[in-house]
């Protein structure tokens, strides 16, 4: 973006007022929104005393480069480009931890959140009126007419009712993605935040043990200008996952719990397919070298494995989801190889335990657990690249 002479002068004198506010903006494929957002931030906050940190999940449209192009001439603008990980909540946490500003705001870069609210929110936090200032879509005076998504409005309202029960905080919009608070509030509990899902505000409200005073500001929620939404059909699932992680994630890792739950559903799918096949075939292969059971077992295993792969790709690894025919096919093949190894581990462990005198059912359960852990570890690494 080419800057005017006056804008350049403002950027060069940005240090004239001490840094007080950092605005963290998670991004994904939003290159076209960067320059307009910077202009709107400057119009709202003035020439100095603030910085904007764009946390980009390795967008393929050049979002990070668009931020760098501006930051070369404007020291208030920075970018954190993340590789091998995605997620709105974790991006917000990383951005907050990267600033020296005493107060931090989190908002979207898609121009749906209006930076004009920032000065009033800053005054409220700075003066001690509240611990967290929240831009609300549902408080009196707010509007979502420009959004024009009644389906999302209903989903948001339901999620908000659940969130209020979980956090115990009376808010009209605890699922808001636009809020401000003192940086130390996040830093003190950053190690306890889950970073899973889309709503970091809910994570903070459910994690910080001391009571937080909250003040809401009515927001005119705008239409998305450009780029890709970070929310999709899995948003409600992500919300529930975040609640699980907050309550039980330290006992059983959240991803493994999801992986195991989907695996259990896969067992039901396997048995249903096998039963349907045997009922349909009716012993047609009884006189052949391969029995109808063996054919049905193979078919059921393939269907169940494909079922598990699709759900794990969409849900368990939503932040690293494989997209496109090529990546999906390669991922399915790797998943099949992984599951075959896990199956051998399952059978081998169970057989050894039975020979050692253990009852068949506990031995079988032990084999299933070992196979599941093996499949989870290998697929995390080789299919979805969790440990890259």
C-alpha positions in Angstrom: 0.0 0.0 0.0 1.4 3.4 -0.9 1.2 5.9 1.9 0.5 9.6 1.6 3.1 12.1 2.8 0.9 13.0 5.8 0.4 9.3 6.7 4.1 8.7 6.5 4.8 11.6 8.9 2.2 10.2 11.3 3.8 6.8 11.2 7.3 8.2 11.8 6.0 10.1 14.8 4.1 7.1 16.2 6.4 6.9 19.2 5.4 10.4 20.3 2.7 9.0 22.5 3.6 6.0 24.7 2.3 2.6 23.5 -1.0 2.0 25.4 -3.1 -0.2 23.2 -2.4 -3.2 21.0 -5.1 -4.4 18.6 -4.8 -8.1 17.8 -6.4 -9.2 14.5 -6.4 -12.9 13.6 -6.5 -13.3 9.8 -6.9 -16.0 7.2 -7.0 -15.1 3.5 -7.9 -11.5 4.1 -5.3 -9.6 2.1 -7.9 -7.2 0.6 -9.0 -6.2 4.1 -5.6 -5.2 5.6 -5.2 -1.7 4.1 -8.8 -0.6 4.8 -8.5 -1.9 8.4 -5.3 0.0 9.0 -7.0 3.2 7.7 -10.0 2.7 10.0 -7.8 2.0 13.0 -5.8 5.2 12.4 -9.0 7.2 12.0 -10.3 5.8 15.3 -7.1 5.9 17.4 -5.0 8.7 15.9 -1.4 8.7 14.9 0.3 7.2 17.9 -0.1 5.3 21.2 -1.3 2.0 19.5 -0.1 -0.9 17.4 -1.9 -3.5 15.3 -0.7 -7.1 15.4 -2.1 -9.2 12.6 -1.8 -13.0 13.4 -2.0 -14.8 10.1 -2.5 -18.6 9.8 -0.3 -18.9 6.7 -2.9 -17.5 4.3 -2.4 -18.5 0.6 -3.7 -15.1 -0.7 -0.6 -13.2 0.6 -2.2 -11.7 3.7 1.0 -11.7 5.6 2.9 -10.0 2.8 0.2 -7.4 2.6 0.8 -6.6 6.3 4.6 -6.5 5.8 4.2 -4.1 2.9 2.5 -1.6 5.2 4.8 -2.3 8.2 7.9 -1.3 6.2 6.7 2.3 6.4 4.5 2.1 9.5 6.1 0.8 12.7 2.7 0.5 14.3 1.8 -2.5 12.1 3.2 -5.9 12.7 2.5 -9.5 11.5 2.9 -12.9 13.1 2.8 -15.6 10.4 2.0 -19.0 11.8 2.8 -22.3 10.2 1.3 -25.8 10.9 -1.4 -24.5 13.2 -4.7 -22.7 12.9 -7.4 -21.4 15.1 -8.9 -18.0 16.1 -8.5 -18.5 19.9 -4.8 -19.6 19.7 -4.0 -16.8 17.3 -5.5 -14.2 19.7 -3.5 -15.6 22.6 -0.2 -15.5 20.6 -0.9 -11.9 19.5 -1.7 -10.8 23.1 1.5 -12.4 24.3 3.6 -10.6 21.7 2.8 -7.0 22.7 4.2 -4.7 25.4 1.1 -2.6 25.5 -0.7 -2.6 28.9 -4.1 -2.9 27.2 -5.1 -5.1 24.4 -8.1 -5.4 22.1 -9.1 -8.5 20.0 -11.2 -8.0 16.9 -11.7 -9.4 13.4 -10.0 -8.0 10.4 -12.9 -8.6 8.0 -14.4 -5.1 8.7 -17.4 -6.5 10.5 -16.1 -5.0 13.7 -16.1 -1.2 13.8 -12.8 0.3 15.2 -14.8 3.4 16.0 -15.8 1.7 19.3 -12.2 1.3 20.4 -11.7 4.8 22.1 -14.8 4.4 24.3 -13.8 0.9 25.2 -10.3 2.1 26.0 -11.6 4.8 28.3 -13.7 2.3 30.2 -10.8 -0.1 30.7 -8.2 2.6 31.4 -10.4 4.4 34.0 -11.2 1.1 35.8 -14.9 1.2 35.0 -14.5 -2.5 33.9 -12.0 -5.3 33.5 -13.3 -6.3 30.1 -15.0 -4.1 27.5 -17.1 -6.1 25.1 -18.6 -5.0 21.8 -22.0 -6.7 21.8 -24.3 -7.7 18.9 -27.3 -8.1 21.2 -27.2 -5.3 23.8 -29.7 -2.4 23.4 -28.7 -0.1 20.6 -26.8 -2.8 18.7 -27.6 -3.8 15.1 -27.0 -6.8 12.8 -29.0 -5.6 9.8 -25.9 -5.3 7.6 -24.9 -8.9 8.4 -28.2 -10.3 7.2 -27.7 -13.8 8.4 -30.7 -14.8 10.5 -29.4 -18.4 10.7 -26.1 -17.3 12.3 -28.0 -14.9 14.6 -30.1 -17.8 16.0 -27.0 -20.0 16.4 -25.2 -17.2 18.2 -28.1 -16.6 20.5 -28.2 -20.3 21.5 -24.4 -20.4 22.0 -24.7 -17.3 24.1 -27.3 -18.8 26.4 -25.0 -21.8 27.0 -22.0 -19.6 27.5 -23.7 -17.6 30.2 -24.4 -20.8 32.1 -20.8 -21.9 31.8 -19.1 -18.6 32.8 -21.6 -17.3 35.3 -21.1 -13.8 33.7 -24.2 -11.9 32.8 -23.5 -10.8 29.2 -25.7 -10.4 26.2 -22.9 -11.5 23.9 -20.3 -13.7 25.7 -19.4 -15.2 22.3 -18.3 -11.8 20.9 -15.0 -11.7 19.1 -14.5 -8.0 19.7 -13.3 -7.1 23.3 -10.7 -5.3 25.3 -8.9 -5.9 28.6 -5.6 -5.3 30.4 -2.9 -7.4 28.9 -1.8 -8.8 32.3 -5.3 -10.4 32.7 -4.5 -12.7 29.8 -0.8 -13.1 30.5 -1.4 -14.2 34.1 -3.6 -17.1 32.9 -2.2 -17.7 29.4 -0.8 -21.1 30.4 -4.3 -22.2 31.5 -6.2 -21.0 28.4 -7.2 -23.9 26.1 -6.7 -22.0 22.8 -9.2 -24.4 21.3 -12.2 -23.2 19.2 -13.2 -19.8 18.0 -14.2 -17.8 21.1 -11.2 -16.6 23.2 -13.5 -14.3 25.3 -15.4 -17.4 26.5 -12.1 -19.1 27.3 -10.9 -16.1 29.3 -14.2 -15.7 31.2 -14.2 -19.4 32.1 -10.5 -19.5 33.1 -9.8 -16.4 35.2 -10.7 -17.2 38.7 -11.3 -13.7 40.1 -14.6 -11.9 39.3 -14.3 -9.8 36.2 -16.3 -6.6 35.8 -17.7 -6.4 32.2 -19.1 -3.5 30.3 -20.9 -3.9 27.0 -20.9 -1.5 24.1 -23.6 -1.7 21.3 -22.0 -2.7 18.0 -23.4 -2.3 14.5 -22.2 -5.7 13.1 -21.3 -5.2 9.5 -21.2 -7.5 6.4 -17.9 -9.3 5.6 -16.0 -7.2 3.1 -13.6 -9.8 1.7 -11.7 -13.0 2.6 -12.8 -16.2 4.2 -14.9 -16.7 7.3 -13.2 -18.5 10.1 -16.5 -19.9 11.1 -18.2 -22.8 9.3 -20.7 -25.5 10.1 -18.5 -26.9 12.9 -18.7 -23.7 15.0 -21.2 -25.3 17.4 -19.0 -28.4 17.7 -16.0 -26.2 18.3 -17.9 -24.4 21.0 -18.7 -27.7 22.8 -15.1 -28.9 22.3 -14.0 -25.7 24.1 -16.3 -26.5 27.0 -15.0 -30.1 27.2 -11.4 -28.9 27.1 -12.1 -26.4 29.9 -13.6 -29.1 32.1 -11.9 -32.4 31.3 -9.0 -31.5 28.9 -6.4 -31.9 31.5 -7.5 -35.4 32.4 -8.0 -36.8 28.8 -6.4 -34.8 26.0 -9.2 -33.2 24.0 -8.1 -34.4 20.6 -7.6 -37.9 21.8 -11.1 -37.9 23.4 -12.6 -36.8 20.0 -10.5 -39.3 18.1 -11.7 -42.1 20.5 -15.3 -41.0 20.4 -15.3 -41.0 16.6 -13.6 -44.4 16.7 -16.4 -45.8 18.9 -18.9 -44.5 16.4 -16.9 -46.2 13.7 -17.3 -49.5 15.5 -21.1 -49.1 15.3 -20.8 -48.3 11.6 -18.6 -51.3 11.0 -21.1 -53.7 12.7 -24.1 -52.1 10.9 -22.4 -52.5 7.5 -21.3 -56.1 8.2 -24.8 -57.1 9.5 -26.5 -55.5 6.4 -24.0 -57.3 4.1 -24.5 -60.7 5.6 -28.3 -60.3 5.7 -28.3 -59.3 2.0 -25.8 -61.8 0.7 -27.3 -64.8 2.6 -24.4 -67.2 2.2 -23.7 -66.6 -1.5 -20.0 -67.1 -1.0 -20.2 -70.1 1.2 -18.7 -72.5 -1.3 -15.9 -70.2 -2.5 -12.4 -69.8 -1.2 -13.4 -66.5 0.3 -16.4 -66.6 2.7 -19.2 -64.0 2.8 -18.0 -63.1 6.3 -14.5 -62.2 5.1 -15.9 -60.1 2.3 -18.3 -58.4 4.6 -15.7 -57.8 7.2 -13.4 -56.2 4.6 -16.2 -54.0 3.2 -17.3 -53.0 6.7 -13.7 -52.1 7.7 -13.3 -49.9 4.6 -16.6 -48.1 5.2 -15.9 -47.6 8.9 -12.3 -46.4 8.2 -13.6 -43.9 5.6 -16.3 -42.7 8.1 -13.6 -42.2 10.8 -11.4 -40.3 8.4 -14.1 -37.9 7.2 -15.2 -37.0 10.8 -11.7 -36.7 12.2 -10.8 -34.4 9.3 -13.9 -32.3 9.8 -14.0 -32.2 13.6 -10.9 -33.6 15.5 -8.5 -31.8 13.2 -10.8 -28.9 12.0 -7.9 -26.5 12.4 -5.7 -28.6 10.1 -8.4 -29.8 7.8 -7.3 -31.4 4.5 -9.1 -29.8 1.6 -9.2 -30.7 -2.1 -9.4 -34.0 -3.9 -5.6 -34.6 -3.9 -4.9 -33.9 -0.2 -8.0 -35.8 0.9 -7.1 -38.9 -1.2 -3.6 -38.9 0.1 -4.8 -38.3 3.6 -7.3 -41.2 3.4 -4.5 -43.5 2.1 -2.2 -42.5 5.0 -5.0 -43.0 7.4 -5.7 -46.5 6.0 -2.0 -47.4 6.5 -2.1 -46.0 10.0 -5.2 -47.9 10.9 -3.7 -51.2 9.6 -0.7 -50.8 11.9 -3.0 -50.0 14.8 -5.1 -53.1 14.0 -2.0 -55.2 14.2 -1.1 -53.6 17.5 -4.6 -54.2 18.8 -4.7 -57.9 17.9 -1.2 -58.5 19.0 -1.6 -57.0 22.5 -4.9 -58.8 23.0 -3.5 -62.1 21.9 -0.5 -61.9 24.2 -2.7 -60.9 27.2 -5.0 -63.9 26.6 -2.1 -66.2 26.5 -0.9 -64.8 29.8 -4.3 -65.8 31.3 -6.3 -62.6 31.1 -10.0 -62.9 30.3 -10.9 -62.3 26.7 -13.0 -59.2 27.1 -10.5 -57.2 29.2 -7.8 -58.3 26.9 -9.8 -57.2 23.9 -10.4 -53.8 25.5 -6.7 -53.4 26.3 -6.0 -54.1 22.6 -8.5 -51.5 21.5 -6.9 -48.9 23.8 -3.4 -49.6 22.6 -4.6 -49.6 18.9 -6.4 -46.3 19.4 -3.4 -44.6 21.0 -1.2 -45.9 18.2 -3.6 -44.7 15.5 -4.0 -41.3 17.2 -0.3 -40.8 17.5 0.5 -41.9 13.9 -2.4 -40.2 12.2 -1.7 -36.9 14.1 1.8 -37.0 12.8 1.6 -38.4 9.3 -2.0 -37.5 8.2 -2.7 -34.1 9.7 0.9 -33.1 10.6 0.1 -32.3 14.2 3.7 -32.5 15.3 5.3 -30.7 12.4 
